[in-house]
């Protein structure tokens, strides 16, 4: 992923705050010889520590074909992308140029976590991992906790494998025209407001937030 200086996060807190509310991504795993890479969509929880970039917790079904590839090579990438919009060319046209000379582009936020995967097969450790995920996604409760040998979920633990992903590096990008002149940025903000598409509000807020903190 190409990251220009103006698209880079201002600090680690920026991508961490964004990732905290974007907890569904795609896990990319190198395939075995002769196989293409595996790309697994999944919910996950990103927690602080033990290293500088934190830890990711997840689980997948035991029959998932990704396991042999993970055992052969535990170095993976977890990719998360959201708040993306298409920006028509005329919105970015220079002030002294015809609208049709503007360059179309995409705005988006992306975080890529490079990780070392550790597989979790111990039943008690899997139960703990599941409960930590449940605490994140369902803090209001309402579901029984997983416990080895106890109903209703104890019998289901054998059907999953847990994942602890030790994050070793982070690449993050917030591509929102922050290198463009203020006149163009203001036009883009106005057009996003008028269009009002599914992610236009989030994109507009990113542009304004990052402009204000430069």
N, C-alpha and C positions, 0 to 999 in steps of 0.2 A: 504494500500500500504506500503510494507516494504521499508524503506529508510535507507541504510547504511550510515555511516558518510561520506564516500568518494563520495557518489552519491548526497548528499544534496547540495542545492544551496549555493553559497558562501555568498550571501546576498539577500535581497528582490529585489534589482535592477536586478539581473540575471533572476529571474522568471518573473518579470514585463516586462522586455524587450522582452523576448520570447513570453509572452502571447499577447503582443501588435500586433504581426503579426501572431498569431494563434487564430483567433476569431470565430472558429466553434468548438462546443463541444457537449457533451451529458449531459442533465439535468436529474439527478436521483431523483425521488420523491417517497417517501414511499406510497405504495398502501393502499387503504381502507382495513378494516379487511376482510381476506379471499382472497385478491387480491395480485398478485405479484407486485413488484415495477414498476413504469413507467420509461421508459428511452426515453427521447425526444431529438433527434438531432436538433440543432438550431444554427444559427448565433447569435452573441451577441457582445456587446461593453463593455469593462472593462474601467472604469474611475477612476480617483483618488478621494479620499474622499467619504463620510464624515469621515469614520472610518480609521483605519490604513491600511486596506487592500483594500479599495476602494468599488466601486459599479458596478454591472453588469446590463445592460439594454437589454431587449429583448421583443419580443411579439410573440404571437401564436394565431391561429385561435380560435374564440369563441367555435366552436363545439369540440375542442380538449378534449379528455377524461381525461386529466391531472388535470383539474380545481377542481373537487370535492376533489381529493386527496390533492392538494395544500391548499385548504381551511381548510381541516381537520388537516393538519400538514405542516406548512410552512418551516420546516427545510429541506433543500435540499443540494445536492452536484452537482456541475458543473465540469465535468471531460473533460480535453483536453489532447490528446496524439498525438504526431507526431515525425518526424525525427527518425523513427524506422527502424531498419535493423536486419536481421538475420546474426549472426556471426558463421561461421562453426567452428567446434572443432579444426581442425589443425591450424587455425590462432592463437589460444590461448595456444598451446602446450608449456609446459616449455622447456627451451633451451636444457636440457639434456634428454628429453623424446621423444619417437616416436610421429610423428604427430597425429596418431590416438588416442593418449591419451589426446589430448586437449579437453576441455569442450566447447560444443556449448552453445551459449547464445543469448540473444536479447539485443540490445542497443535501448534506447528510451528516449525521454523527456516527462514528464508528469506533469501537474499542476492540482490539485484538490482544488476547492474552496468550502468551506462549507459556506452556506448562509442561511439567513432568507428571505423568499420571501414575497414581498408586491405586491398585485394585483392592477392594475391601470385600472379603468373603466371610470373615468371622461374624456369626449371627448377632452377637451383642453389639459389635461395632456397626453393623448395618442398621440395627434398630436405632442406635444413637444418631446415625447419619440421617435416617428418615425423619426422626423427631426434630432434628435441627432444621431440616428443610420445611417441615410442617409448621414450625414456629415462625418461619419467615413468611411463607405463603398464606398461612391461615392463623394469624395471631389471635383472632377472636375465638379460637378453639372450635368446638363442635364435633371433633373427630377423636376417636380413641387413640392413645399413643401406641406405638409399636413396642412390643416386648416379646422376648424369646419365649416360646412355649405358651403364650397367652393369646386368647381370642381378643379381637377378631383378626389381627394382622400377623400374629406370630407364625402361623402356618404359611404365610405368603413370602416370608423372608428368603426361603430357599429358591424362589423364582426370580430373584434379582441379584445383581452385583453392584456394589457401591463404587464410587469414584471420588478420590481425593486428588484434586489437581493442584499441585504446587506451582504457583505462578512465578516464573523466572524472569519474565520481561513483558512490557506493555507497550503497545503502539496505539495511540489514540489520535483521532482527527475530528475537528469540528469545522466543516467546510461551509461557510456562510458569508462569502463575499467580503470578508473583513479587510481585504487589500484594495477594494474598489473605492473610488472617490465617494465622499459623503453624499453627493447629489445622486449618484447611482444607488447607493445603499438606501437612501430615503425613498427613491422610486420603487425599489424592490419591496420595502416594507409596506408601502401603500398598496402595491399590487397583490401582495400576499393577503393583506387585510380584506381587500375587495373580493378576491377569489374565494377565500374561506374554505379551502379544501380540507381533507381529513387531517393532514399534518402541517397545514400552512401556519397555524397559530404557534406550534412548537418551533418551526423554522424561524418565524419572525422573532420570537423571544430569544432564540440563540443569537441571531444577528444583533439585536439591540443589546443584549447582555454582554456579548464579547466586545462590541464597539465601545461600550461604556467603561470597560475595565482595561482597555489598552492604554 
